């Protein structure tokens, strides 16, 4: 049985340093509007909740969460 990973895009306030990319396990992109977009595969809801906990622990303000690309909606 293969598990399809869903891809998400999360946006947080401010520009996070690139070294956080490894901790989050996602790609970080600095947007011109002063936000950071985190993109990548998230295995399941538990993984998503863990990621949200990391954002909270970092003290970053979450702006949005959006499923994107293949596997984003069943």
Protein Blocks (a to p, Z undefined) as FASTA:
>chain_A
ZZdddddddddedjddfklmmmnopacdddfkopacdedddfblmlmmmmmmmmmmnopa
cfbdcdehehkaZZ
